[in-house]
Amino acid sequence: MNQLDLTRTATCCEQVYFIEPDAGLLCRILGLYAARALDVLRVDYVYAAQTVMKLSVRVGDGQADTSDIADSVRVLVAKVSTFVGVISTVEQVEHVAPRHEEAQV
């Protein structure tokens, strides 16, 4: 294992949106991530209630600076919150240590 691999961390940001169930709105939100060239690591959506869908989007980039990703996420959250059908938005920034495969003996 390389020492550099042990100390490197990735930056991940997760946004949670509560939106009306609408495929067009979902596409508009994800299109904003593509327009900002953010790496989408995971997208999850579930019905939180009969008329409310919870959308979780996790983005990250091991090469970008934490402040760059956080700034992009803040702009996205502010933009998405203006869309008709968006009920609430939340953002969270975290640092994640990379996973390493254990060596087999």
A tleap script that builds the chain and sets N, CA, C and O, in Angstrom:
source leaprc.protein.ff14SB
mol = sequence {
  NMET ASN GLN LEU ASP LEU THR ARG THR ALA
  THR CYS CYS GLU GLN VAL TYR PHE ILE GLU
  PRO ASP ALA GLY LEU LEU CYS ARG ILE LEU
  GLY LEU TYR ALA ALA ARG ALA LEU ASP VAL
  LEU ARG VAL ASP TYR VAL TYR ALA ALA GLN
  THR VAL MET LYS LEU SER VAL ARG VAL GLY
  ASP GLY GLN ALA ASP THR SER ASP ILE ALA
  ASP SER VAL ARG VAL LEU VAL ALA LYS VAL
  SER THR PHE VAL GLY VAL ILE SER THR VAL
  GLU GLN VAL GLU HIE VAL ALA PRO ARG HIE
  GLU GLU ALA GLN CVAL
}
set mol.1.N position { 0.847 -1.169 0.000 }
set mol.1.CA position { 0.000 0.000 0.000 }
set mol.1.C position { 0.896 1.237 0.000 }
set mol.1.O position { 1.912 1.283 0.694 }
set mol.2.N position { 0.523 2.188 -0.751 }
set mol.2.CA position { 1.281 3.416 -0.903 }
set mol.2.C position { 0.908 4.398 0.212 }
set mol.2.O position { -0.266 4.527 0.557 }
set mol.3.N position { 1.892 5.079 0.766 }
set mol.3.CA position { 1.635 6.061 1.832 }
set mol.3.C position { 0.721 7.178 1.344 }
set mol.3.O position { -0.114 7.676 2.099 }
set mol.4.N position { 0.877 7.568 0.096 }
set mol.4.CA position { 0.036 8.612 -0.471 }
set mol.4.C position { -1.430 8.195 -0.465 }
set mol.4.O position { -2.310 9.023 -0.228 }
set mol.5.N position { -1.696 6.916 -0.724 }
set mol.5.CA position { -3.068 6.413 -0.710 }
set mol.5.C position { -3.696 6.483 0.670 }
set mol.5.O position { -4.910 6.656 0.785 }
set mol.6.N position { -2.903 6.354 1.712 }
set mol.6.CA position { -3.433 6.359 3.064 }
set mol.6.C position { -3.872 7.744 3.520 }
set mol.6.O position { -4.793 7.869 4.328 }
set mol.7.N position { -3.228 8.773 3.014 }
set mol.7.CA position { -3.519 10.113 3.500 }
set mol.7.C position { -4.503 10.878 2.621 }
set mol.7.O position { -5.024 11.911 3.043 }
set mol.8.N position { -4.763 10.403 1.430 }
set mol.8.CA position { -5.643 11.116 0.519 }
set mol.8.C position { -7.102 10.911 0.918 }
set mol.8.O position { -7.503 9.804 1.280 }
set mol.9.N position { -7.878 11.961 0.851 }
set mol.9.CA position { -9.310 11.853 1.102 }
set mol.9.C position { -10.063 12.438 -0.080 }
set mol.9.O position { -9.551 13.291 -0.806 }
set mol.10.N position { -11.256 11.974 -0.254 }
set mol.10.CA position { -12.121 12.503 -1.307 }
set mol.10.C position { -13.155 13.414 -0.669 }
set mol.10.O position { -13.513 13.251 0.498 }
set mol.11.N position { -13.620 14.357 -1.434 }
set mol.11.CA position { -14.655 15.250 -0.957 }
set mol.11.C position { -15.976 14.813 -1.558 }
set mol.11.O position { -16.094 14.641 -2.771 }
set mol.12.N position { -16.958 14.639 -0.710 }
set mol.12.CA position { -18.290 14.262 -1.160 }
set mol.12.C position { -19.287 15.262 -0.605 }
set mol.12.O position { -19.174 15.709 0.536 }
set mol.13.N position { -20.239 15.596 -1.407 }
set mol.13.CA position { -21.325 16.459 -0.977 }
set mol.13.C position { -22.619 15.738 -1.288 }
set mol.13.O position { -22.788 15.171 -2.368 }
set mol.14.N position { -23.509 15.767 -0.350 }
set mol.14.CA position { -24.800 15.132 -0.576 }
set mol.14.C position { -25.902 16.164 -0.392 }
set mol.14.O position { -25.923 16.912 0.586 }
set mol.15.N position { -26.807 16.188 -1.344 }
set mol.15.CA position { -27.949 17.071 -1.274 }
set mol.15.C position { -29.195 16.206 -1.184 }
set mol.15.O position { -29.291 15.158 -1.822 }
set mol.16.N position { -30.126 16.653 -0.398 }
set mol.16.CA position { -31.407 15.969 -0.273 }
set mol.16.C position { -32.484 16.965 -0.664 }
set mol.16.O position { -32.550 18.075 -0.136 }
set mol.17.N position { -33.317 16.551 -1.589 }
set mol.17.CA position { -34.405 17.396 -2.064 }
set mol.17.C position { -35.723 16.695 -1.776 }
set mol.17.O position { -35.849 15.490 -1.995 }
set mol.18.N position { -36.683 17.425 -1.299 }
set mol.18.CA position { -38.046 16.930 -1.183 }
set mol.18.C position { -38.822 17.623 -2.298 }
set mol.18.O position { -38.987 18.843 -2.297 }
set mol.19.N position { -39.291 16.823 -3.240 }
set mol.19.CA position { -39.927 17.372 -4.425 }
set mol.19.C position { -41.240 16.668 -4.702 }
set mol.19.O position { -41.503 15.576 -4.196 }
set mol.20.N position { -42.052 17.311 -5.509 }
set mol.20.CA position { -43.260 16.656 -5.994 }
set mol.20.C position { -42.826 15.574 -6.978 }
set mol.20.O position { -41.865 15.781 -7.720 }
set mol.21.N position { -43.501 14.432 -7.008 }
set mol.21.CA position { -43.122 13.365 -7.937 }
set mol.21.C position { -43.321 13.822 -9.385 }
set mol.21.O position { -44.450 13.873 -9.872 }
set mol.22.N position { -42.249 14.145 -10.053 }
set mol.22.CA position { -42.308 14.670 -11.410 }
set mol.22.C position { -41.004 14.314 -12.119 }
set mol.22.O position { -39.937 14.789 -11.731 }
set mol.23.N position { -41.084 13.486 -13.147 }
set mol.23.CA position { -39.886 13.054 -13.867 }
set mol.23.C position { -39.192 14.231 -14.546 }
set mol.23.O position { -37.964 14.254 -14.626 }
set mol.24.N position { -39.952 15.203 -15.035 }
set mol.24.CA position { -39.352 16.369 -15.672 }
set mol.24.C position { -38.527 17.188 -14.694 }
set mol.24.O position { -37.449 17.675 -15.037 }
set mol.25.N position { -39.028 17.339 -13.486 }
set mol.25.CA position { -38.307 18.071 -12.446 }
set mol.25.C position { -37.039 17.321 -12.065 }
set mol.25.O position { -35.987 17.931 -11.876 }
set mol.26.N position { -37.136 16.010 -11.954 }
set mol.26.CA position { -35.975 15.183 -11.641 }
set mol.26.C position { -34.896 15.361 -12.710 }
set mol.26.O position { -33.719 15.497 -12.377 }
set mol.27.N position { -35.276 15.362 -13.971 }
set mol.27.CA position { -34.315 15.550 -15.063 }
set mol.27.C position { -33.699 16.943 -15.043 }
set mol.27.O position { -32.509 17.095 -15.316 }
set mol.28.N position { -34.486 17.954 -14.726 }
set mol.28.CA position { -33.954 19.319 -14.641 }
set mol.28.C position { -32.907 19.424 -13.544 }
set mol.28.O position { -31.867 20.055 -13.731 }
set mol.29.N position { -33.179 18.807 -12.401 }
set mol.29.CA position { -32.226 18.856 -11.282 }
set mol.29.C position { -30.928 18.160 -11.663 }
set mol.29.O position { -29.848 18.716 -11.463 }
set mol.30.N position { -31.017 16.957 -12.206 }
set mol.30.CA position { -29.807 16.219 -12.572 }
set mol.30.C position { -29.072 16.890 -13.732 }
set mol.30.O position { -27.851 16.774 -13.841 }
set mol.31.N position { -29.797 17.579 -14.584 }
set mol.31.CA position { -29.163 18.325 -15.666 }
set mol.31.C position { -28.274 19.444 -15.158 }
set mol.31.O position { -27.262 19.767 -15.780 }
set mol.32.N position { -28.645 20.041 -14.029 }
set mol.32.CA position { -27.804 21.092 -13.437 }
set mol.32.C position { -26.449 20.532 -12.997 }
set mol.32.O position { -25.423 21.199 -13.132 }
set mol.33.N position { -26.454 19.313 -12.476 }
set mol.33.CA position { -25.186 18.685 -12.074 }
set mol.33.C position { -24.303 18.448 -13.292 }
set mol.33.O position { -23.094 18.673 -13.240 }
set mol.34.N position { -24.904 17.994 -14.384 }
set mol.34.CA position { -24.149 17.756 -15.611 }
set mol.34.C position { -23.599 19.076 -16.160 }
set mol.34.O position { -22.464 19.126 -16.633 }
set mol.35.N position { -24.396 20.135 -16.099 }
set mol.35.CA position { -23.963 21.432 -16.608 }
set mol.35.C position { -22.773 21.988 -15.820 }
set mol.35.O position { -21.942 22.707 -16.373 }
set mol.36.N position { -22.695 21.656 -14.538 }
set mol.36.CA position { -21.578 22.115 -13.697 }
set mol.36.C position { -20.411 21.140 -13.719 }
set mol.36.O position { -19.402 21.369 -13.051 }
set mol.37.N position { -20.533 20.051 -14.482 }
set mol.37.CA position { -19.479 19.037 -14.630 }
set mol.37.C position { -19.087 18.416 -13.290 }
set mol.37.O position { -17.911 18.149 -13.040 }
set mol.38.N position { -20.080 18.189 -12.434 }
set mol.38.CA position { -19.836 17.516 -11.159 }
set mol.38.C position { -20.014 16.009 -11.351 }
set mol.38.O position { -20.914 15.570 -12.067 }
set mol.39.N position { -19.162 15.234 -10.716 }
set mol.39.CA position { -19.269 13.780 -10.782 }
set mol.39.C position { -20.364 13.322 -9.830 }
set mol.39.O position { -20.241 13.478 -8.615 }
set mol.40.N position { -21.421 12.762 -10.372 }
set mol.40.CA position { -22.509 12.234 -9.548 }
set mol.40.C position { -22.132 10.805 -9.161 }
set mol.40.O position { -22.023 9.927 -10.016 }
set mol.41.N position { -21.937 10.589 -7.867 }
set mol.41.CA position { -21.537 9.279 -7.367 }
set mol.41.C position { -22.725 8.376 -7.092 }
set mol.41.O position { -22.644 7.160 -7.265 }
set mol.42.N position { -23.836 8.979 -6.659 }
set mol.42.CA position { -25.018 8.182 -6.317 }
set mol.42.C position { -26.263 9.053 -6.367 }
set mol.42.O position { -26.240 10.221 -5.979 }
set mol.43.N position { -27.339 8.470 -6.847 }
set mol.43.CA position { -28.644 9.132 -6.846 }
set mol.43.C position { -29.646 8.127 -6.295 }
set mol.43.O position { -29.739 7.002 -6.785 }
set mol.44.N position { -30.387 8.533 -5.283 }
set mol.44.CA position { -31.432 7.695 -4.702 }
set mol.44.C position { -32.710 8.510 -4.633 }
set mol.44.O position { -32.681 9.704 -4.336 }
set mol.45.N position { -33.826 7.863 -4.908 }
set mol.45.CA position { -35.098 8.542 -4.705 }
set mol.45.C position { -36.131 7.549 -4.203 }
set mol.45.O position { -36.203 6.407 -4.656 }
set mol.46.N position { -36.913 8.013 -3.269 }
set mol.46.CA position { -37.977 7.214 -2.658 }
set mol.46.C position { -39.158 8.127 -2.394 }
set mol.46.O position { -39.014 9.347 -2.311 }
set mol.47.N position { -40.316 7.525 -2.264 }
set mol.47.CA position { -41.487 8.309 -1.888 }
set mol.47.C position { -41.477 8.507 -0.381 }
set mol.47.O position { -41.525 7.538 0.377 }
set mol.48.N position { -41.416 9.748 0.051 }
set mol.48.CA position { -41.431 10.072 1.473 }
set mol.48.C position { -42.863 10.149 1.984 }
set mol.48.O position { -43.119 9.940 3.170 }
set mol.49.N position { -43.780 10.447 1.096 }
set mol.49.CA position { -45.212 10.499 1.397 }
set mol.49.C position { -45.927 10.282 0.067 }
set mol.49.O position { -45.279 10.122 -0.968 }
set mol.50.N position { -47.218 10.275 0.091 }
set mol.50.CA position { -47.966 9.990 -1.124 }
set mol.50.C position { -47.677 11.009 -2.232 }
set mol.50.O position { -47.647 10.645 -3.408 }
set mol.51.N position { -47.469 12.252 -1.879 }
set mol.51.CA position { -47.242 13.290 -2.880 }
set mol.51.C position { -45.875 13.948 -2.766 }
set mol.51.O position { -45.658 15.014 -3.342 }
set mol.52.N position { -44.943 13.332 -2.030 }
set mol.52.CA position { -43.606 13.900 -1.846 }
set mol.52.C position { -42.560 12.829 -2.124 }
set mol.52.O position { -42.641 11.713 -1.612 }
set mol.53.N position { -41.585 13.185 -2.940 }
set mol.53.CA position { -40.489 12.287 -3.253 }
set mol.53.C position { -39.208 12.838 -2.642 }
set mol.53.O position { -38.946 14.038 -2.723 }
set mol.54.N position { -38.410 11.970 -2.033 }
set mol.54.CA position { -37.113 12.365 -1.478 }
set mol.54.C position { -36.033 11.963 -2.478 }
set mol.54.O position { -35.887 10.788 -2.812 }
set mol.55.N position { -35.285 12.946 -2.946 }
set mol.55.CA position { -34.205 12.723 -3.898 }
set mol.55.C position { -32.882 13.031 -3.206 }
set mol.55.O position { -32.687 14.139 -2.706 }
set mol.56.N position { -31.970 12.058 -3.174 }
set mol.56.CA position { -30.639 12.256 -2.600 }
set mol.56.C position { -29.616 12.153 -3.724 }
set mol.56.O position { -29.608 11.184 -4.483 }
set mol.57.N position { -28.758 13.156 -3.821 }
set mol.57.CA position { -27.722 13.181 -4.849 }
set mol.57.C position { -26.389 13.357 -4.149 }
set mol.57.O position { -26.197 14.313 -3.398 }
set mol.58.N position { -25.467 12.438 -4.392 }
set mol.58.CA position { -24.117 12.538 -3.826 }
set mol.58.C position { -23.144 12.808 -4.954 }
set mol.58.O position { -23.073 12.056 -5.926 }
set mol.59.N position { -22.395 13.892 -4.814 }
set mol.59.CA position { -21.385 14.249 -5.808 }
set mol.59.C position { -20.032 14.268 -5.140 }
set mol.59.O position { -19.928 14.414 -3.922 }
set mol.60.N position { -19.000 14.119 -5.938 }
set mol.60.CA position { -17.661 14.165 -5.378 }
set mol.60.C position { -16.624 14.178 -6.468 }
set mol.60.O position { -16.894 13.851 -7.624 }
set mol.61.N position { -15.435 14.561 -6.074 }
set mol.61.CA position { -14.318 14.577 -6.991 }
set mol.61.C position { -13.057 14.533 -6.154 }
set mol.61.O position { -12.817 15.435 -5.351 }
set mol.62.N position { -12.268 13.525 -6.323 }
set mol.62.CA position { -11.037 13.395 -5.561 }
set mol.62.C position { -9.994 14.428 -5.940 }
set mol.62.O position { -9.056 14.662 -5.178 }
set mol.63.N position { -10.137 15.056 -7.113 }
set mol.63.CA position { -9.146 16.008 -7.588 }
set mol.63.C position { -9.482 17.449 -7.231 }
set mol.63.O position { -8.582 18.281 -7.114 }
set mol.64.N position { -10.746 17.749 -7.058 }
set mol.64.CA position { -11.156 19.136 -6.832 }
set mol.64.C position { -10.960 19.549 -5.381 }
set mol.64.O position { -10.924 18.713 -4.477 }
set mol.65.N position { -10.837 20.826 -5.183 }
set mol.65.CA position { -10.706 21.404 -3.853 }
set mol.65.C position { -12.067 21.370 -3.151 }
set mol.65.O position { -13.107 21.513 -3.794 }
set mol.66.N position { -12.052 21.183 -1.856 }
set mol.66.CA position { -13.286 21.133 -1.078 }
set mol.66.C position { -14.126 22.377 -1.278 }
set mol.66.O position { -15.343 22.283 -1.435 }
set mol.67.N position { -13.499 23.533 -1.274 }
set mol.67.CA position { -14.253 24.774 -1.416 }
set mol.67.C position { -14.884 24.889 -2.797 }
set mol.67.O position { -15.960 25.472 -2.925 }
set mol.68.N position { -14.238 24.342 -3.847 }
set mol.68.CA position { -14.808 24.379 -5.191 }
set mol.68.C position { -16.099 23.575 -5.260 }
set mol.68.O position { -17.098 24.041 -5.808 }
set mol.69.N position { -16.077 22.380 -4.710 }
set mol.69.CA position { -17.271 21.534 -4.726 }
set mol.69.C position { -18.353 22.144 -3.855 }
set mol.69.O position { -19.518 22.184 -4.252 }
set mol.70.N position { -17.985 22.618 -2.676 }
set mol.70.CA position { -18.971 23.216 -1.771 }
set mol.70.C position { -19.624 24.440 -2.408 }
set mol.70.O position { -20.831 24.637 -2.264 }
set mol.71.N position { -18.850 25.260 -3.108 }
set mol.71.CA position { -19.416 26.433 -3.777 }
set mol.71.C position { -20.372 26.023 -4.886 }
set mol.71.O position { -21.449 26.603 -5.028 }
set mol.72.N position { -19.987 25.038 -5.664 }
set mol.72.CA position { -20.860 24.555 -6.734 }
set mol.72.C position { -22.153 23.994 -6.176 }
set mol.72.O position { -23.230 24.213 -6.730 }
set mol.73.N position { -22.038 23.271 -5.079 }
set mol.73.CA position { -23.226 22.677 -4.454 }
set mol.73.C position { -24.149 23.767 -3.921 }
set mol.73.O position { -25.366 23.678 -4.083 }
set mol.74.N position { -23.593 24.778 -3.296 }
set mol.74.CA position { -24.421 25.880 -2.784 }
set mol.74.C position { -25.197 26.566 -3.903 }
set mol.74.O position { -26.374 26.890 -3.749 }
set mol.75.N position { -24.524 26.783 -5.029 }
set mol.75.CA position { -25.189 27.401 -6.183 }
set mol.75.C position { -26.310 26.501 -6.689 }
set mol.75.O position { -27.402 26.976 -6.998 }
set mol.76.N position { -26.036 25.192 -6.773 }
set mol.76.CA position { -27.063 24.249 -7.233 }
set mol.76.C position { -28.266 24.212 -6.300 }
set mol.76.O position { -29.411 24.246 -6.751 }
set mol.77.N position { -28.006 24.143 -5.012 }
set mol.77.CA position { -29.098 24.085 -4.040 }
set mol.77.C position { -29.934 25.351 -4.109 }
set mol.77.O position { -31.161 25.288 -4.034 }
set mol.78.N position { -29.290 26.492 -4.251 }
set mol.78.CA position { -30.029 27.758 -4.363 }
set mol.78.C position { -30.859 27.785 -5.637 }
set mol.78.O position { -32.001 28.246 -5.626 }
set mol.79.N position { -30.297 27.297 -6.730 }
set mol.79.CA position { -31.015 27.287 -8.008 }
set mol.79.C position { -32.194 26.317 -7.961 }
set mol.79.O position { -33.304 26.665 -8.364 }
set mol.80.N position { -31.954 25.111 -7.471 }
set mol.80.CA position { -33.008 24.096 -7.424 }
set mol.80.C position { -34.153 24.528 -6.515 }
set mol.80.O position { -35.312 24.218 -6.789 }
set mol.81.N position { -33.838 25.237 -5.442 }
set mol.81.CA position { -34.888 25.656 -4.512 }
set mol.81.C position { -35.869 26.631 -5.152 }
set mol.81.O position { -36.955 26.851 -4.615 }
set mol.82.N position { -35.504 27.221 -6.294 }
set mol.82.CA position { -36.417 28.132 -6.985 }
set mol.82.C position { -37.346 27.416 -7.962 }
set mol.82.O position { -38.283 28.027 -8.476 }
set mol.83.N position { -37.103 26.137 -8.226 }
set mol.83.CA position { -37.941 25.388 -9.160 }
set mol.83.C position { -39.321 25.154 -8.565 }
set mol.83.O position { -39.458 24.901 -7.368 }
set mol.84.N position { -40.318 25.240 -9.391 }
set mol.84.CA position { -41.681 24.915 -8.957 }
set mol.84.C position { -41.732 23.417 -8.696 }
set mol.84.O position { -41.290 22.623 -9.525 }
set mol.85.N position { -42.266 23.037 -7.558 }
set mol.85.CA position { -42.362 21.627 -7.196 }
set mol.85.C position { -41.324 21.182 -6.188 }
set mol.85.O position { -41.413 20.074 -5.658 }
set mol.86.N position { -40.329 22.035 -5.910 }
set mol.86.CA position { -39.328 21.710 -4.899 }
set mol.86.C position { -39.838 22.224 -3.560 }
set mol.86.O position { -40.126 23.410 -3.405 }
set mol.87.N position { -39.945 21.317 -2.599 }
set mol.87.CA position { -40.494 21.659 -1.297 }
set mol.87.C position { -39.389 22.096 -0.333 }
set mol.87.O position { -39.554 23.073 0.398 }
set mol.88.N position { -38.274 21.382 -0.329 }
set mol.88.CA position { -37.200 21.675 0.610 }
set mol.88.C position { -35.888 21.127 0.068 }
set mol.88.O position { -35.887 20.157 -0.691 }
set mol.89.N position { -34.754 21.749 0.457 }
set mol.89.CA position { -33.436 21.260 0.066 }
set mol.89.C position { -32.492 21.326 1.262 }
set mol.89.O position { -32.625 22.193 2.125 }
set mol.90.N position { -31.545 20.403 1.302 }
set mol.90.CA position { -30.539 20.344 2.369 }
set mol.90.C position { -29.220 19.948 1.723 }
set mol.90.O position { -29.214 19.162 0.775 }
set mol.91.N position { -28.107 20.474 2.214 }
set mol.91.CA position { -26.801 20.070 1.710 }
set mol.91.C position { -25.900 19.651 2.863 }
set mol.91.O position { -26.050 20.107 3.997 }
set mol.92.N position { -24.958 18.769 2.540 }
set mol.92.CA position { -24.007 18.299 3.539 }
set mol.92.C position { -22.689 18.020 2.837 }
set mol.92.O position { -22.668 17.358 1.799 }
set mol.93.N position { -21.588 18.519 3.391 }
set mol.93.CA position { -20.255 18.274 2.847 }
set mol.93.C position { -19.521 17.372 3.816 }
set mol.93.O position { -19.560 17.586 5.027 }
set mol.94.N position { -18.847 16.358 3.280 }
set mol.94.CA position { -18.098 15.444 4.148 }
set mol.94.C position { -16.832 15.000 3.444 }
set mol.94.O position { -16.737 15.034 2.217 }
set mol.95.N position { -15.870 14.587 4.233 }
set mol.95.CA position { -14.616 14.056 3.712 }
set mol.95.C position { -14.631 12.556 3.956 }
set mol.95.O position { -14.900 12.092 5.064 }
set mol.96.N position { -14.340 11.811 2.905 }
set mol.96.CA position { -14.393 10.359 2.989 }
set mol.96.C position { -13.026 9.810 2.646 }
set mol.96.O position { -12.469 10.126 1.595 }
set mol.97.N position { -12.478 8.981 3.535 }
set mol.97.CA position { -11.213 8.323 3.252 }
set mol.97.C position { -11.461 7.230 2.228 }
set mol.97.O position { -12.470 6.530 2.311 }
set mol.98.N position { -10.560 7.068 1.260 }
set mol.98.CA position { -10.756 6.032 0.246 }
set mol.98.C position { -10.694 4.643 0.845 }
set mol.98.O position { -9.982 4.412 1.823 }
set mol.99.N position { -11.427 3.728 0.268 }
set mol.99.CA position { -11.403 2.345 0.729 }
set mol.99.C position { -10.234 1.614 0.093 }
set mol.99.O position { -9.878 1.862 -1.059 }
set mol.100.N position { -9.655 0.726 0.847 }
set mol.100.CA position { -8.554 -0.079 0.340 }
set mol.100.C position { -8.896 -1.531 0.505 }
set mol.100.O position { -9.471 -1.942 1.513 }
set mol.101.N position { -8.538 -2.305 -0.493 }
set mol.101.CA position { -8.725 -3.750 -0.410 }
set mol.101.C position { -7.666 -4.305 0.536 }
set mol.101.O position { -6.495 -3.936 0.458 }
set mol.102.N position { -8.084 -5.187 1.422 }
set mol.102.CA position { -7.113 -5.814 2.324 }
set mol.102.C position { -6.311 -6.837 1.563 }
set mol.102.O position { -6.854 -7.593 0.757 }
set mol.103.N position { -5.029 -6.863 1.815 }
set mol.103.CA position { -4.163 -7.819 1.134 }
set mol.103.C position { -4.445 -9.225 1.630 }
set mol.103.O position { -4.601 -9.457 2.829 }
set mol.104.N position { -4.509 -10.148 0.704 }
set mol.104.CA position { -4.747 -11.539 1.071 }
set mol.104.C position { -3.435 -12.177 1.470 }
set mol.104.O position { -2.410 -11.964 0.823 }
set mol.105.N position { -3.466 -12.953 2.523 }
set mol.105.CA position { -2.246 -13.584 3.044 }
set mol.105.C position { -2.104 -14.970 2.500 }
set mol.105.O position { -1.139 -15.663 2.822 }
savepdb mol mol.pdb
quit
